[in-house]
Structures are given as structure tokens and as C-alpha cells.
Amino acid sequence: MEETFGNYSVIGKAMPRVDARAKVTGEAKYAADIELPGMLWGQIKRSPYAHARILNIDTSKAEELPGVKAVTTGKDFNGFKWGWSGPTRDEEPFATTKVRYQYEGVAAVAAISEDIAEEACDLIEVEYEPLPGVFDPFEAMKEGAPLVHDNRPGNICVEYHWTFGDVDKAFAESHLVREDIFQTPRMAKGYLETPAVVAYWPGPDRLVFQGAKGSPYFPYRILARCFNLPLSNVRVIQPFIGSDFGGTKNDMTHCDFAAPMLAKKTGRPVKLVYTQFDTLTTDLRRHPMWITIKTGVTKDGILKATYVKAIADGGAYTRMSPLTMFLTGTCMTLPYELPNFKFDAYNYFTNNPSSAAMRGHGLYHSRFAADVQLDMMAEELGLDPVEIRLRNAIENPEPGKVYETINGVHMATCGVKECIEKVAEATNWEEKRKTKKVEGHKSYGIGFSAATYNGGTKLSAHNACAAIVRVCEDGSINYLTGASDVGQGSDTVCCAIAAEVLGVGLEDIDIKRVDTAFTPVDPGSYGSRVTVLAGQAAMNAAEDAKRQLVEVAAQQFSVTPEEVEIKNRQVFVKSNPQRNMPWERLVRIACYETPGKVIIGRGYSTQGITILGLADLSKGVGDIGTNYSFTAQAAEVEVDVETGVVKCTDNSVIAHDCGFPLNPPAVETQVQGGSYHQGVSAALYEEFKMDQGQTLNPNLIDYMRPRAYEAPMTKVLHVVTNDPYGPFGAKEASEGSCCSAPPALINAIYDATGVWIKDLPAQPEKVFWALKAQKEKKQRKK
Amino acid sequence: MKGELKELKLTVNGKPCELKVKANTLLVELLRNELKLTGTKVGCLDSACGACTVNIDGKAVRSCSVLALQANGRKVTTIEGVADGDKLHPIQEAMVEYGAIECGFCTPGMVMSAKALLEENPSPTREEVREAIQGNLCADEGYVKYIEAIEIAAEKMRGGQ
């Protein structure tokens, strides 16, 4: 039987997603599926060099090729630069003077067919002066190293230094102090839907853009500035989005600039679709990071202090690196109590493709390091991994109280203890951990971890998001929002929230894709912000519409509005439910008899702005999240000690505190998917292999993504904490489990083999050599 | 010759089609660009992701791995041909009801792999289900609910519903 939560009509129980039918029948249109009359095909000309000065670009031969309709280079953009924020605008639509990573775009072509566009790109002659490059942060930081950006000395992209409390004193007072270095890999986002866009100009100063963009108001603003248009003359219509995971589908790619420019030049719609090769060589990646972590604990395993030095490869351009480094540091004070904390972060420019946000953004690196090191310290102290976590876990604050960390992070709810207890119970942890299992050359082990993630992420600019609930005269409802569903299920929960508030069914609500001509502005789909913030907007908009209808009902029943209730499509007087009318009748009366009332509810989220202020990125204080989810995970692995191959078994349990599961199965898929696709994959499978800025595995055969055969049948347990800052108590679901999976697996590999793998991923070769070294060490001791 | 058109006869979703195609046209290009059946997705064109999976004579085939001409005389079923009008196929129904679908980009390919499996093997073991969708990469949902939805669909189909 399906588990249900709370006493509600619509939410808190399983509901099919509102977009599932369109997706399962193939009707859902993604950007690459769009075709318009007279449409041309675009193609990008890319640099073969990772670092080179551009001396000349000759497009004449390409322009002469029959079938070619237009060619564009960076010069057409008149020096326009863009970036994640005002101060970080360091990237051109196409490189004009210098390329900074391999396959950076230098020109683009529009032609009557894909083949001709490709041929034309080959005819563009670019004269380069190759330059020496830097390909990891350690090369980049050397004195006299080549500069990626001439105006950025030392190749420093981001640098933070924060101190909270007195770590030196705390280390001196600690019973045990450990320092370890951990490494996280360069990772692809893993979406199958590559960047794609169709753009056209319905008038000389009006642009329509239909791209695979998870945050459609990013291109809305950037393109308006780029083409010098009033904002409202840019219309972004969002197709279905085939996953996002941060970065590339938030902000811009070459195709997002090329299509509008080529469409402007030709007066025809232009479509560009990236290949998976384009995606894997040029799309934004997860930052590879080197984390040095020093931690002090008492003899009882209580955390006294942590010092983290994080070094990251930011790649060629700044993109979202300032936020990445902030997130990497800020979470160190969650989910365990930490009284002293110091953080030094260095993010360097290199001649690699740019790094950016990715599911589990920032926290994934440092929480991995901290949670593995916690197991190491537990072992030295003779403590059980569950016990040391329970001793340090932050208590769930009493209702009405707020817990504040040493770096000014606030939370009203924290279910981490309950998560840990539930997972320990479900896996029969103590027994399981005691029984060492070896079958032939297979060794089994189980690992534990706990994690956190911010929900309702709020940045320093345009945080508000809004919703419009329009009640149509037949009783159906149009739900308009600028918030995007990229697969996480937010369209469904926002509709469900509106239905719950209005007292109607989910099937009564119709939601369309974002269209900036009609939908209210929204920052975008990132930082697990949509359900928390857009959900509040949905609630407020539905309440506004309901208030208008209730007034009409009150007149009809000759009672006060407070005496009217709407439930299950029935409108009635609370004290006398016999006096009632169907929902449709009330709406008809409101629309026709009042006379002509237009029922439109408006609502916007306030939490993102007003609750406890905003974070200060450079000082490392304050809240990036509106609230925080908590996760605990136990995972069993099977290690083939002869080959080093590690597999997850189905003995995998995650307990997740998402505040309140609005749609429980959707929370489960989010948690299972976050754990497997971006967590387990980072721990065991995925890594870009690089050589002097060249990606050596730019296809989905050599770049290993996790598949069904190895997928653990992870069981998800819900922990309900009803967060006061989330709609109906909701927080985030999925990014937490993305952060809990890598430490759980690495801890499990240690349990199985006695070998610590500190640099992810634990690919077979790495595990093989680690086991061999361990064996040799043991033999030497004998 | 590079541009020469060849005759091609095949059945797509029960409808006979006669058309002329270039020899180098992939089946997925024919389906998406010529026949406008865009439910079949392109993820990689390397036969690695399975988003373009269709059924050819009942077998799951990645439509980027075969030329259109190789489908000559064959029966091709795409995601658009799976539901019976408004009535979803039990596999589709299970995926919708059970909450298996997230972004949906891999879903058409996943349905086609599952359909080929269940038509050949109505009572697959869990390992057989996993194996059948091993070639279908998903980016976000973890495969758990896909696997369970296919098992639920198999049960329903065996029950003659």
C-alpha cells in the first residue's frame, strides 16, 4: 500500500505527474523536436587549440558555399560580454581575440541543411597562434604560469578565507586530530538531451527563443542585453527539458547566441542542436576539487574543529565558481554541530572547459571529505560509524525555535538524527556491520553517511518567483508560473498545492510551459529552489483566487466569508454543510452574475528574500537556503578483490528529511536518482580523462554513466519534519542524496577491504592497485 | 553516389510507407526528420544511450545504429505507435501510475525496450528486466521505479488486462 502523509485531499499521497502522459507517448516536445517553416540549420566552428591567440578569421569561402545563408563571428556582437553575475562578465558569445579551452566556439554558420552547415564550418579559415596553457590548478598557481585571462594575475578566479571560532586552540585541545586529502573528479552533468535551440525574429526588434534551458529567464535577460532589446521584446518559450543538473542549461552556450544572431542575419528561424561530442567536450562540468581537511575530536568523538582548504579547477571562465566555492565551505557546519571552523578556498582558471554548478553543487565535495574522515576517526576511537554520527548530529529544534550554526546558517527543522536512526534500523546496522562476508574473491562491506542540502536557494538578486491562478468560467484552472520543471516534478507539486488550497482536484489544473510573454518572472531551476519558493507562490496565488470566490459564495449563502469552505469541488457553509453548491456553479456565478468578475489569483514567494536575510559569499556567513534537507544513507558494496570491480548491492537504504513529501513517489525517484546518477556515479564510475586540455573520453561509451544493470534498488524512507519555511512544510529532495552516496560507498569499500579510496571515482584499476599495495604492505610486516 | 535517392518500403506504426531516401540516412533521421515522429529521441548517435530505441519486427533496436534502408520490408514501431488511441499500453500506464518518469527524455526508448522484452518474455526475472534496459541510459530517476513499473506491467499483461 502507498504511504500517505498528513490529512490532505491532494498532497501527501501518490499522484501521477501532470506531464507523464505527454512524455510516455512521445508527444512531449523538446527543443530538438521543434521545426518551423523556412528553418535553417546552424553549426558551430570550434577551436582545435585549448589556448591560442586568434590572428584572423576568414569566412569568405564558407559564405560562397551554395546553401549557406549566413556566417557569424564574435565581432558581430560588438564587444558584448556576459557572465553569471555583473562583476564576473568575462565571456564572449564567440571568442574574438583568444580561445581559452579546446573546442571553444569562434564562428557559426546557418545553411539550408545540417550537412552544408557542417561543410561550411570546415571552410572557415582561422589563423591561430598557439599559446602554452595551464591544465590543472597546481600548474595554474605556479609563479610565471601562462595566464588564462591577461587581467587575472595568478590565474585566481575565486578566493575565500573565513574563520569562525578558534580552530588552532580547538585542535590543541582535541584528543585526536587528523588531516587527509580527498579528491573529486571532473564530471559531466549526464543529461541525454544535448543543448538545442530554435530562434527567430517575428519583427525587426522582437526575438523568440525556444531552447533547452532549465532557467529560461537567464537567456531572457542575457539576450536582451546582448541584442540591445527591451526585456519584453525577448520572448523565451520553454519546451520540455531533458534534465538539467545546473550549469549549461542555466546559462548560455554558443548555440544560444548563434541561433538568434544567425536568425537575425537571415530573417529565418535557425535551429542548432549539439551532438553528444559537443556536450561532453564543451558543456559545463562539475569542478574537480582537492580538499585538504583537518579535524579535531574529543575522545568521545565529539567534533571540536574543522579546517578545510579547497582547491578547485574552475576551467576557462568564471561562470558560477564564486557560488561553488561558497557552497563548498558553508555546509561544513551541517549536519553535525561544529563549534570552530576555518575555510580557505582557491579556484583557479585553467585551459580546461569551464566548471559550474551541478546537482549537489559544492556541498558534494566537502561533505564527501568530511563524512569519510569521520569514519576514519571513528575507527581510531573505536566508535561505531552510526554512534559517532548520532553523537554529533544537530538536534531537531523545538517548534518555534531556530538553530544557528557558527557561520550564521539557520534552520527551523533538522531531521538528521531521525534519518540516521531509521537507516540503522532498516539495515539492521549493528548486526550487518559485525558480520564480515567473503565469498570466494568477493568481499562485502557496508558504509554509512549523512548529508544535507539547501532548499529554496536564494542568491543576491531577483529571488522572488510568482504564480497566477486563473479560474476559467467552466471551473477549470490555468496555472501560470515562470518556474521550470526540468524533470524534478515541480509542475506537479505546484499544481497539487494550488488544487489543495482551492479545494479542487489535480486534474482541474492545467499548467503550460514557461513563456516569458505570459508567465511571471522567475530566477530559474537551480539550488533545489523551485518547490520551496514556487510552491509558496502557488499557495499564495491559490489563496488569493479562493478568497475572491469565497466572497461570492458568502453573498450567495448570506453568510460571512469565514463561514465558507471549499473541499473536493464542493462549496459549503462550514456550520451547515447541507447548504452547498458545486465548484462549477460558484465559478459560473462569480464570472457571470457579479457581473463579469475575472477570477485571477496572484501570489509570490517571500521566503527567498525575507527569511533571515541573504548569504554573504565573501565572508561565508548567512543562509543560501530557505531551509535545509537532511539525509542518511547506508550502502552495501561487493568488491571483487581480484579485479577491483566494485558493485552496489540492493542492500541500500536512504532516509530523507524533505520536510514534507508533497508527492511521495516523486521524492523517492528524486532521492534514488540523485544518489545513483550523480552520487554513486561519482564514487564508482565517472571521470573525464584529460590530456593538455583535450577530453579523451568524449562519448557515452568511454565516459561511463551508471546503467540499470548495476543500479541498487535503493529503498527510500521518509522523515517528516514540517518545515515552517516551506509550502506545507516542504524542503528539497535529491541533492542531499547526491551528497550522501559517495561517502557511504567509500566507507563501504573500506569496510569490505580495509582500503581507503580518497580520490574519486573508485574505478577498478584504482581499487586493484590499492588492494595490491595493501597486500604488499602486509607481507612486508610479516 | 552521395546524393542518390533509393526506394524504401516499410511499415511504420502499422502504416505502409513508400519513400525515397539517401543511402546514408539513418533510421532515426528518417523517423524524426522525414516522418516527423519526434517521440524517438537522439541522445548520442553512438548507439550508447538508447534514447532512439524503436522496435523492428518486435526487437528493440537503436534507430541510430541502422540505416533507413536496412529497415526495408520491416515493421517498425515507434513510441507514437505504442498506445491504442487514447488507451495507454500497460507499460506506459505503469510508468505513469508508478511515478517512473522524470524528465522523460529516455522514456520513449525505455518503453520500446520494455515492450520488446515483454512480448518475447512475458515473465521476466528482475535480472532480465535490468538486462533489457541496460542499453537505455537514464539521467535522473535511478532506474528503480522503471524496473518496478516494467514488472507491474508484465504482471498486468499476463493477467490479460
Interface residues (C-beta under 8 A of the other chain):
Chain A: A14 P16 R17 D19 A20 R21 A22 K23 V24 T25 G26 E27 A28 K29 Y30 A32 D33 E35 K189 G190 Y191 L192 E193 T194 F240 I241 G242 S243 F245 V273 T275 Q276 V486 G487 Q488 G489 N663 P665 A666 E668 T669 Q670 Q672 G673 G674 S675 Y676 H677 N699 L700 I701 R705 R707 A708 Y709 A711 M713 T714
Chain B: R32 K36 L37 T38 G39 T40 K41 V42 G43 C44 L45 D46 A48 C49 A51 T78 I79 E80 V82 A83 L88 Q92 M95 V96 E97 Y98 G99 A100 I101 E102 C103 G104 F105 C106 T107 P108 V111 R130 E131 I133 Q134 G135 N136 L137 C138 A139 D140 E141 G142 Y143 V144 K145 Y146 I147
